[in-house]
Amino acid sequence: MKYKELGKTGLKCAVISFGGIPIQRSDAANTVAVVDALEKYGMNYIDTARGYTVSEEYLGAALEGRREKFILATKSMSRDYEGMKKDVEISLKNLRTDYIDVYQLHNLALKDYDKAFGPGGAYEALAEAKAAGRIRHIGVTAHSLDALKKMIEEQGERIETVMFPYNIVETQGDAVLKEARARGIATIAMKPMAGGNLDDGKLALRFIEASGAIDISIPGMGSVEEVERNASAAEELTPLTEEELKTCETIRRELGNHFCRRCGYCAPCTVGIDIPSNFLMVNYLRKYDLADWARARYSGMAHHAGECIGCGECEKRCPYELPIREMLKDVAGEFGV
């Protein structure tokens, strides 16, 4: 296994490590088997989240007796001090540990930026927990390029890791992520398989490794077989050939008209639909075998795809010229609303 130092944290992490969202569809015994496999192959960075239902609990139980062999990262959607302080304590309890290596502000959008980093915001709780040794490093995750750029430019001295979608078809963060690395901020690729849209996992992971924008990738793994497959890919992180680069470009073109990159440029929707989140939820429904979870999350959203009035304003703003109205109809058909 190849390792990289994670920015200025000093943590040495496997370049291909573990994303914990699929653990939700697992059980306790299978999670132990997955962690056994992670230990066997040296995949030492484990990422989970408060929002991943049972993921923290199952992983915490599976890590008992071997906590020091892994680097633990989790995250919370809380934006205020009290909410984040509470979530840190819940994570510590769930993960059965007295410290968490990386605690992240989860999916921070521009609209929440001032609240999270301002007085009485979530960052204050994380800084307090770090000073107390409860967490060791502070990170952020985002789907919005504008939010990522703002955080790196304005919070570069306070955040140590950033996680952002990066894969063969989602390279919109390339320049900003490279700037983060230049500043000593670690970069972590979420969705390295583009939400399950990429069939050649080895090519996908090699593409990320060759990019120069990413320190580590965290594909979601819910089985021993998935761990073994990604571990095998980690042994073959060779540079891409010209032919393989052409293949990546072909994949990008093929998915380009039907793949939401969650850049957010389509906003604001005339009737308030969070368009990228609608597409994200249907992708979980289709690709991750998380139907109940996806339906629950979708149901809880303020506005749904079926509310689209077909005005087309979003399509005028989409830099990828996606047929958003038709795609929203498909989402409404899947969820029934």
C-alpha positions in Angstrom: 0.0 0.0 0.0 1.2 3.5 -0.9 0.9 6.2 1.8 0.9 10.0 1.7 1.2 12.5 4.5 -2.1 14.2 4.8 -1.2 17.9 4.3 0.0 19.6 7.4 -1.6 17.1 9.8 1.4 14.8 9.8 -0.9 11.8 9.4 0.3 9.1 7.0 -2.7 7.7 5.2 -3.2 5.0 2.6 -3.8 6.7 -0.8 -6.9 4.5 -1.2 -8.8 4.3 2.0 -12.3 3.7 3.3 -15.5 5.6 2.8 -18.1 4.5 5.3 -21.5 5.4 3.8 -22.2 1.8 2.5 -21.9 0.4 6.0 -25.5 1.6 6.5 -26.7 -1.3 4.5 -24.4 -3.7 6.4 -24.6 -5.4 9.8 -22.3 -5.6 12.8 -20.6 -8.9 11.7 -20.0 -7.8 8.2 -18.5 -4.5 9.4 -16.0 -6.5 11.5 -15.1 -8.5 8.4 -14.6 -5.3 6.4 -12.4 -3.7 9.1 -10.4 -7.0 9.2 -9.8 -6.6 5.5 -8.9 -2.9 5.8 -6.3 -3.9 8.4 -5.0 -6.7 6.3 -4.4 -4.4 3.3 -3.2 -1.4 5.2 -6.1 0.9 4.4 -5.7 2.9 7.5 -8.0 6.0 7.0 -11.6 5.5 7.9 -14.2 8.1 7.0 -17.8 8.1 8.4 -20.3 10.7 9.4 -23.0 11.5 12.0 -25.5 11.4 9.1 -24.7 7.9 8.0 -27.2 6.3 10.4 -25.5 3.3 12.0 -22.1 3.7 10.4 -20.3 5.2 13.4 -21.8 2.6 15.8 -20.9 -0.4 13.7 -17.4 0.9 13.0 -16.8 1.8 16.6 -17.6 -1.8 17.6 -15.4 -3.3 14.9 -12.5 -1.1 15.9 -12.4 -2.1 19.5 -8.9 -3.4 20.4 -7.3 -2.0 17.3 -8.2 1.7 17.4 -4.6 2.8 17.2 -4.1 1.0 13.8 -6.5 3.4 12.1 -6.9 7.1 11.4 -10.6 8.0 12.2 -12.5 10.8 10.5 -16.1 11.7 10.9 -18.3 14.7 10.2 -21.4 16.6 11.2 -24.0 18.8 9.5 -24.3 21.0 12.6 -23.7 24.6 11.9 -23.8 26.1 15.4 -21.7 25.7 18.5 -24.1 23.7 20.7 -25.1 21.4 17.9 -21.5 20.6 16.9 -20.4 20.2 20.5 -23.1 17.7 21.0 -22.3 15.8 17.8 -18.6 15.5 18.7 -19.5 13.8 21.9 -21.9 11.5 20.2 -19.3 10.5 17.6 -16.7 9.8 20.4 -19.2 7.6 22.1 -20.3 5.8 18.9 -16.7 5.2 17.7 -15.7 4.0 21.2 -12.7 6.3 21.3 -11.4 9.2 23.4 -10.2 11.1 20.3 -11.1 11.5 16.6 -8.2 12.2 14.2 -10.2 14.4 11.8 -13.5 16.0 12.5 -15.2 17.7 9.5 -17.9 20.3 8.8 -20.0 18.2 6.6 -21.2 19.5 3.2 -20.8 23.1 4.0 -22.6 25.4 1.5 -22.1 29.1 1.0 -25.4 29.9 2.7 -24.1 28.3 5.9 -20.6 29.6 5.7 -21.0 32.7 7.9 -22.9 30.8 10.6 -20.4 27.9 10.7 -17.3 30.1 10.9 -18.8 33.1 12.8 -19.2 33.7 16.5 -21.2 30.9 18.1 -20.7 28.7 15.1 -19.7 25.1 14.6 -16.1 25.9 14.1 -15.8 27.3 17.6 -16.9 23.9 19.0 -14.4 22.1 16.9 -11.6 24.4 17.9 -12.5 23.9 21.5 -12.6 20.1 21.1 -9.2 20.2 19.4 -7.7 22.3 22.3 -9.1 19.7 24.7 -7.6 16.8 22.7 -11.0 15.4 21.8 -10.3 15.8 18.1 -6.9 16.4 16.5 -7.5 18.0 13.2 -10.3 20.0 11.6 -11.6 19.6 8.1 -14.4 20.5 5.8 -16.4 18.8 3.1 -18.3 20.5 0.3 -20.1 19.9 -3.0 -20.1 23.6 -4.0 -16.9 24.8 -5.8 -17.6 28.4 -4.7 -17.9 27.2 -1.1 -14.7 25.2 -1.4 -12.8 28.2 -2.9 -14.0 30.6 -0.2 -13.0 28.2 2.6 -9.6 27.7 1.2 -9.0 31.4 0.6 -10.4 32.6 3.9 -10.0 29.7 6.3 -6.8 28.2 5.1 -5.1 28.8 8.4 -7.9 27.1 10.4 -8.8 24.1 8.3 -6.4 21.2 7.7 -8.3 18.9 5.3 -10.9 19.4 2.5 -13.0 16.7 0.9 -14.6 17.4 -2.5 -16.0 15.3 -5.4 -13.2 14.3 -7.7 -13.2 11.7 -10.4 -13.0 11.2 -14.2 -16.1 13.2 -14.8 -15.9 15.6 -11.9 -12.8 17.6 -12.2 -14.3 21.1 -11.7 -12.4 21.4 -8.4 -9.0 20.7 -9.9 -7.4 24.1 -9.7 -8.8 24.9 -6.3 -7.7 21.6 -4.8 -4.2 22.1 -6.2 -4.2 25.5 -4.5 -5.2 23.8 -1.3 -2.4 21.4 -1.5 0.1 24.2 -2.2 -1.1 25.8 1.1 -0.6 22.6 3.0 -4.3 21.7 3.2 -4.9 18.0 2.6 -7.2 17.0 -0.2 -9.5 14.0 -0.1 -11.5 12.7 -3.0 -15.1 11.8 -2.3 -17.2 10.0 -5.0 -14.1 8.6 -6.8 -16.3 6.3 -8.7 -18.7 9.1 -9.6 -21.5 7.7 -7.5 -21.2 4.3 -9.1 -21.3 5.6 -12.7 -17.7 4.4 -13.5 -17.3 0.8 -14.3 -13.5 0.6 -14.4 -12.5 1.2 -10.8 -8.8 0.8 -11.4 -8.8 3.4 -14.1 -10.9 5.7 -11.9 -8.5 5.5 -9.0 -5.4 5.8 -11.2 -6.9 8.9 -12.8 -7.2 10.5 -9.4 -3.7 9.5 -8.3 -2.2 11.0 -11.5 -4.1 14.3 -11.2 -1.8 16.0 -8.8 -4.9 17.5 -7.0 -5.7 14.8 -4.5 -3.9 13.2 -1.6 -6.2 10.3 -0.9 -9.4 8.8 -2.3 -12.1 7.2 -0.2 -14.3 4.9 -2.3 -17.3 3.6 -0.3 -16.9 0.0 0.7 -19.6 -2.2 2.2 -18.1 -5.7 1.7 -14.8 -7.6 1.9 -14.9 -8.0 -1.9 -15.0 -4.2 -2.4 -12.0 -3.8 0.0 -10.1 -6.4 -1.9 -10.9 -4.9 -5.3 -9.8 -1.4 -4.2 -6.7 -2.8 -2.5 -5.8 -4.5 -5.8 -6.2 -1.1 -7.6 -3.9 0.5 -5.0 -1.1 -1.8 -6.2 -1.4 -0.5 -9.8 -1.4 3.2 -9.5 0.7 3.7 -12.6 0.6 6.8 -14.8 -2.1 6.8 -17.4 -1.2 6.1 -21.0 -2.3 8.3 -23.9 -4.9 5.7 -24.8 -6.3 5.6 -21.3 -6.5 9.4 -21.2 -8.5 9.2 -24.4 -10.8 6.6 -22.7 -11.3 9.0 -19.8 -12.3 11.7 -22.2 -14.7 9.4 -23.9 -16.3 8.5 -20.5 -16.5 12.2 -19.7 -18.3 12.9 -22.9 -20.7 10.0 -22.6 -21.8 11.0 -19.1 -21.6 14.7 -19.7 -25.2 15.2 -20.8 -26.7 13.0 -18.0 -24.4 13.6 -15.0 -24.9 16.3 -12.4 -21.6 17.5 -11.1 -23.3 19.4 -8.2 -21.5 22.7 -9.0 -24.6 24.6 -8.0 -24.6 27.0 -10.9 -28.2 26.0 -11.7 -29.4 27.8 -8.5 -31.6 29.4 -7.5 -34.5 27.3 -8.7 -37.7 29.4 -9.4 -39.7 27.2 -6.9 -36.9 26.5 -4.5 -35.9 23.0 -5.5 -32.3 22.1 -4.5 -31.6 20.5 -7.9 -28.2 19.0 -7.2 -29.4 17.3 -4.0 -32.4 15.8 -5.8 -30.0 14.3 -8.3 -27.7 13.1 -5.5 -30.6 11.3 -3.7 -31.7 9.5 -6.8 -28.1 8.4 -7.4 -28.0 6.9 -3.9 -31.3 5.2 -4.7 -30.1 3.7 -8.0 -26.4 3.0 -7.3 -25.8 2.4 -3.6 -28.5 -0.1 -2.6 -29.6 2.5 0.0 -33.2 2.8 -1.1 -34.8 3.3 2.3 -32.2 5.8 3.4 -32.5 7.7 0.1 -36.2 7.8 0.2 -36.2 9.1 3.8 -33.7 11.8 3.0 -35.6 12.7 -0.1 -38.9 12.9 1.7 -37.4 15.3 4.3 -36.2 17.8 1.6 -38.1 21.1 1.5 -38.9 20.8 -2.2 -39.0 17.8 -4.6 -38.4 17.2 -8.2 -42.1 16.9 -9.0 -42.6 20.5 -8.1 -40.6 21.7 -11.2 -42.7 24.1 -13.3 -40.5 23.6 -16.4 -39.4 27.3 -16.6 -35.9 26.3 -17.8 -34.0 29.0 -15.9 -31.7 26.3 -14.4 -30.8 25.0 -17.8 -29.8 28.5 -19.0 -27.2 28.6 -16.1 -25.9 25.0 -16.2 -22.3 25.1 -17.6 -22.7 21.5 -18.7 -26.0 22.1 -20.6 -27.7 19.3 -18.8 -31.4 18.6 -19.7 -32.3 19.4 -16.1 -36.1 19.5 -16.6 -36.1 16.0 -18.1 -33.8 14.7 -15.4 -36.0 16.1 -12.7 -39.0 14.3 -14.2 -37.0 11.1 -13.9 -36.2 11.8 -10.3 -39.9 12.5 -9.6 -40.8 9.2 -11.3 -38.3 7.3 -9.1 -39.5 8.8 -5.8 -43.2 9.3 -6.8 -43.2 13.0 -5.9 
